[in-house]
Amino acid sequence: VLHTGWALSSEEIRAKIAGIQQEFAGLGLTPGAVKFVDAKQTHQTVKFLGEVPDDAVEQIKSALAGISQKPFELELRGVGFFPAASLDKARNIRVIWVGMERGAEKLKALQEEVEVEMHALGFPLEKRFGAHVTLCRVKKPLRPKNELRRVLKKIEALQEVEVGKMLVEELKLKKSTLTPKGPIYEDLYVKRLEA
């Protein structure tokens, strides 16, 4: 399985994300209800490619080499959730994430450029692109009276939390290998964004 995306190279941001994850881990939820993304492997997927034959990897690398987006600064801020709903109407949370503010439009432009290149190679178009970093996935329904209420209260408290800023200066083609402890990512190719 291949992704194109970039990793959060800032140790400061990774540490902040791990701290936010700890706030949710401390809510006393049913064991196994929530699965956290390893903060060391946190990344933004620009394009998910799925199962890719080995002989197609060189074509993908060549296509990514032509990406023209310049480096840009991205600000990570605020915690939210999917499926999107107002806090008072939320009944079913599947993903909790950190959002992106300043620089999100440049990230979208990068995603669109990658989308065009990958579509030319026969990959399907993405229905919608979400500029966010996943903190955790909810694996079991949260009990509405107590667990869901505690999670929503924590999300509300973290809606404006500043996570940090980072310079996005490379695009990575990543291979993910699924393991019982979660996916392990390996870089197959790194495209430096030219200033």
VMD Tcl script that draws the C-alpha trace (Angstrom):
set ca {
  {0.00 0.00 0.00}
  {1.46 3.36 -1.00}
  {0.69 6.86 0.22}
  {2.05 10.15 -1.01}
  {2.31 12.54 1.87}
  {4.67 14.18 4.26}
  {5.70 13.40 7.79}
  {5.61 15.87 10.65}
  {9.34 16.33 10.98}
  {9.06 18.74 13.91}
  {9.80 16.97 17.19}
  {8.08 19.85 18.99}
  {4.83 19.23 17.07}
  {5.07 15.48 17.59}
  {5.51 16.04 21.33}
  {2.50 18.37 21.41}
  {0.39 15.81 19.51}
  {1.48 13.07 21.94}
  {0.46 15.38 24.83}
  {-3.00 15.93 23.32}
  {-3.37 12.17 22.82}
  {-2.56 11.70 26.51}
  {-5.40 14.05 27.42}
  {-7.83 11.73 25.61}
  {-6.12 8.60 26.99}
  {-6.73 9.97 30.50}
  {-10.52 10.10 30.06}
  {-11.05 6.54 31.34}
  {-12.70 5.19 28.20}
  {-13.52 1.49 27.71}
  {-10.24 -0.35 26.92}
  {-9.85 -0.71 23.17}
  {-12.51 1.93 22.40}
  {-9.92 4.30 20.95}
  {-6.80 3.49 18.91}
  {-4.15 6.21 18.90}
  {-1.89 6.94 15.94}
  {1.78 6.63 16.93}
  {2.85 10.28 17.29}
  {6.29 9.38 15.84}
  {4.60 8.24 12.61}
  {2.13 11.11 12.35}
  {1.80 12.41 8.80}
  {-0.60 14.07 6.38}
  {-1.65 11.86 3.48}
  {-1.80 13.96 0.32}
  {-2.94 11.04 -1.86}
  {-3.72 7.45 -0.91}
  {-2.71 5.13 -3.74}
  {-3.73 1.73 -2.36}
  {-2.11 -1.49 -3.56}
  {0.51 -0.61 -6.18}
  {2.50 -3.13 -8.24}
  {6.27 -2.81 -7.81}
  {6.79 -1.94 -11.47}
  {4.53 1.15 -11.12}
  {6.66 2.71 -8.36}
  {9.21 4.20 -10.81}
  {6.39 5.85 -12.81}
  {5.00 7.36 -9.61}
  {8.45 8.67 -8.62}
  {8.87 10.28 -12.06}
  {5.46 11.94 -11.81}
  {6.20 13.29 -8.31}
  {9.58 14.62 -9.48}
  {7.70 17.13 -11.65}
  {5.70 18.69 -8.79}
  {6.22 22.47 -8.82}
  {4.81 23.56 -5.41}
  {7.26 25.70 -3.43}
  {7.97 25.11 0.29}
  {5.38 26.64 2.63}
  {4.68 27.10 6.32}
  {1.75 25.26 7.85}
  {0.12 25.98 11.18}
  {-1.54 23.15 13.11}
  {-4.27 24.28 15.47}
  {-7.46 23.00 17.08}
  {-8.96 19.57 17.70}
  {-12.06 18.35 15.83}
  {-13.76 15.12 14.81}
  {-15.43 13.16 12.00}
  {-18.20 12.77 11.07}
  {-18.48 16.54 11.40}
  {-21.29 17.86 13.60}
  {-21.80 20.60 16.16}
  {-20.67 19.57 19.65}
  {-24.27 19.51 20.95}
  {-25.48 17.31 18.07}
  {-22.58 14.82 17.89}
  {-23.67 11.23 18.53}
  {-21.11 9.18 16.65}
  {-17.40 10.00 16.57}
  {-15.11 7.92 14.35}
  {-11.94 10.03 14.09}
  {-10.43 12.74 16.30}
  {-7.96 15.05 14.54}
  {-5.82 18.18 14.70}
  {-6.71 20.79 12.08}
  {-4.57 23.00 9.86}
  {-4.91 26.73 9.49}
  {-2.42 29.06 7.81}
  {-0.90 27.24 4.85}
  {-3.88 24.90 4.36}
  {-4.62 26.50 0.95}
  {-1.03 25.76 -0.18}
  {-1.42 22.19 1.05}
  {-4.63 21.92 -0.99}
  {-2.77 23.26 -4.07}
  {-0.04 20.63 -3.53}
  {-2.70 17.92 -3.19}
  {-4.39 19.04 -6.42}
  {-1.08 18.94 -8.30}
  {-0.36 15.42 -7.00}
  {-3.95 14.43 -7.84}
  {-3.53 15.47 -11.50}
  {-0.22 13.58 -11.83}
  {-1.58 10.42 -10.20}
  {-4.84 10.52 -12.19}
  {-2.75 10.63 -15.38}
  {-1.22 7.31 -14.23}
  {-4.69 5.80 -13.80}
  {-5.31 6.32 -10.08}
  {-8.88 7.33 -9.19}
  {-9.63 10.93 -8.22}
  {-10.02 11.69 -4.52}
  {-13.61 12.57 -3.56}
  {-12.54 15.13 -0.99}
  {-9.33 16.12 0.71}
  {-9.14 16.75 4.44}
  {-6.31 18.89 5.75}
  {-5.93 17.31 9.16}
  {-3.67 15.01 11.19}
  {-5.42 12.02 12.78}
  {-4.92 11.68 16.55}
  {-7.01 8.54 17.04}
  {-9.75 6.37 15.62}
  {-12.78 5.31 17.65}
  {-13.05 1.52 17.34}
  {-16.04 0.90 19.65}
  {-19.10 3.16 20.07}
  {-18.67 5.55 22.99}
  {-21.32 5.25 25.69}
  {-23.48 8.37 25.17}
  {-24.11 9.37 28.77}
  {-20.55 9.39 30.06}
  {-17.83 8.51 27.52}
  {-19.16 10.57 24.62}
  {-19.84 13.51 26.92}
  {-16.28 13.40 28.32}
  {-14.74 13.17 24.83}
  {-16.85 16.07 23.52}
  {-15.96 18.19 26.54}
  {-12.25 17.53 25.90}
  {-12.64 18.38 22.19}
  {-14.41 21.62 23.16}
  {-11.56 22.53 25.53}
  {-9.01 21.89 22.75}
  {-10.86 23.57 19.84}
  {-8.34 26.43 19.70}
  {-5.21 24.66 21.01}
  {-2.02 25.77 19.24}
  {-0.08 22.72 18.12}
  {2.70 24.49 16.22}
  {4.07 25.64 12.88}
  {6.30 23.77 10.49}
  {7.89 24.25 7.11}
  {6.65 21.77 4.48}
  {9.61 21.35 2.14}
  {9.34 17.78 0.92}
  {6.80 15.30 -0.37}
  {7.33 11.63 0.45}
  {6.17 8.47 -1.26}
  {5.53 6.13 1.65}
  {4.95 2.41 1.82}
  {2.77 1.22 4.69}
  {2.96 -2.28 6.10}
  {0.07 -3.26 8.34}
  {1.01 -4.96 11.62}
  {-1.06 -5.92 14.69}
  {0.33 -2.81 16.41}
  {-0.67 -0.53 13.52}
  {0.89 0.49 10.21}
  {4.65 0.93 9.80}
  {5.65 3.56 7.24}
  {8.78 3.49 5.10}
  {9.93 6.24 2.72}
  {10.41 5.01 -0.87}
  {11.09 8.41 -2.42}
  {11.47 12.00 -1.19}
  {10.74 14.94 -3.49}
  {12.23 18.21 -2.22}
  {9.96 21.19 -2.90}
  {12.08 23.77 -4.74}
  {12.06 27.34 -3.41}
}
mol new
graphics top color blue
foreach p $ca { graphics top sphere $p radius 0.5 }
foreach p [lrange $ca 0 end-1] q [lrange $ca 1 end] { graphics top cylinder $p $q radius 0.2 }
display resetview
